[in-house]
Amino acid sequence: MTGSSDEVDRIVDAWLGQRPDLDFSPLSVLSRVDRLSKHLDRARREAFRRSDLEPWEWDVLSALRRAGEPFQLSPKQLLQQTLVSSGTMTNRIDRLVGRRLVRREADPGDGRSVLVTLTDDGRIRVDAAITRLVDAEAHILSVLTRADRERLATLLRKLNLEFDAE
């Protein structure tokens, strides 16, 4: 411990004074995760804003970019990656087509299906956004050593895997 205390320490200490019968270690951990999540959300929104993207646009465009050349996925694959309803995805694709960040193309393997393809402008924006995002996230974590980051990632992965198993 560095000897410093934060707002969570003050909250936990106040609760301990009122309810010494309770174990506040979960509050001590998860309140910090919640507060960090708010900082991360602001940093992400700013990175996306600077690339003229909304967070939902980022979700779709980044899924296409991560797919690799030719940067295309079916609407069903996009649904699986973004965890939104079919109607929501259709609306999102329509809006992205309107902004010329993606285009719909006939699926050469199935004439009844379409593929959503990232346009050059969409790729430029998503590449700028990921660069800004990585820089912002590195800044948030800059007080941690690489070993600390790796330990934290391992612990958070362990928690996430528990939820993913449910």
N, C-alpha and C positions, 0 to 999 in steps of 0.2 A: 504494500500500500504506500502511496506517495505522501500520505499525511494530509492530502487535500480532501475536502468533502464537497459533494455536489448537492443539488436540490433533492435528489432521491435519498441521499443519506439523511438529510434533515427531515424528510417525510417519514422515513422508516424509524428514525429516532423518536419522532413525536408519537408514532403509533406504538412503539415499544413502551413508551411512558404510560400510554393508555391501556394497552393490551399486552402485557409482558408474557401472557400465556400462549401467544401465537408465534409461529415461526415465520418471520417476514423475509426469509431468503428468496422466495419466488418473486415477491414484490420488488426486492432489491435488484434482481436480474431483469425481470420483464418490464418494469417501468423504464429502465434504461434502454431496453430494446425499443420500446414505444417512442421514447423521446428521440432516439437516433433515427427511427423510421420517419419522424416528422422532418428532421434535418435532411435526410436522404430524399424525401418527397419534394422538398423545396429545391434541392440541387438538381434533381431530375427534371422538374418542371422548367427550371431556368435553362438547362441544357437544351431541352426540346424547344422552348420558346425562341431561343437564339437561332435555332435551325428552322424556325417557322413551322413547327409541328405541334400538334396536340398529343397528349399522352396516348390516347387511343390510336392515333395515326402511327405513332412510334411502334406500338405493339404489332400492328399489321406489317408495316414496312420492315421492321427489324426481323420478323419471321421470314419474310421473303429474302432479305439480304443474307441471313444465316443459311438459307437453303443452298447458296452457291449458284454458280452459272447454271442455267440461264435466269436465275432469280425468280422462279415461279413455283406456285403451289396451287393445288385445287382449293376451292372454298372450304371443303371438308377438312383438309389439312390445316388450313388457317383457323378453323373452328377449334380443332384439337389443341393448337398451340396458344390460342388467345382466350379460351374458356368463356366464350360468349355464345349467345343463342344464334340460331340460323338467321333469324330476321335481323338481328343486330349486325351480323357479319355482312349480310346483303346490303344494308344501309351504309355500312362503313366502306365497303368496296365501291358502291355508287359514288360516295362523296370523294373518295380517293381518285376515282376515274375522273370526276369533275375537276379535280385539282391537277390532273395529269401527272400524278405520282405513281399510278399503276394503270394497266390496261387489261382488258379481258381478251383472251384469245381462245379460239377453238382448240380443244384437246385433240392432238393428232391421233392419239390412241383410242379415242372414244368421241365420235362426232357429236354426241348428245351432251357432252360435258365441256366445261370451260376451265381454263387455267388463268390465274391472276399473275401478271408479270410486272415486276418493278420496272419503271421507266428510268431513263438516265437521270432525270431531275429527282426522282424518288431516291435513287441510289446516292446521288450527291448529298441530298438532305440527310439521309439516314447515316451516311458515313461521317458527316459533320457532327451530327448529334451524338454518335457513339464516341467520337473523339472528345467532345465536350463532357460527356457523361463520365467517361473513364478518368479524365482530368479532375472533375469535381469529386468523384468518389475517392480518388487517390488523396485529394486534399483532406477529405473527411477522415481518412484512415492514417494520415501522415504522422500522428503521434504514436503509432504502433510500429514496432519493428516487423520485419518480414516474418520472423518466427512467431510473433504475437498474432499477426494476421492469419498465418497458417493454422495456429491453434484455435483461434476464434472460428475460422471457417470450418474446421473439423467438428467443433462443438455445435455450431449452428446446423451443419449438415446432419448430425446425429438427431437433433430435435426435429428437423424437417422430415427426415426419413420416417420418424415415428408417426407424424401426421399423414404422410403420403401412404403409409401402410393401412390407414383406417378406411 
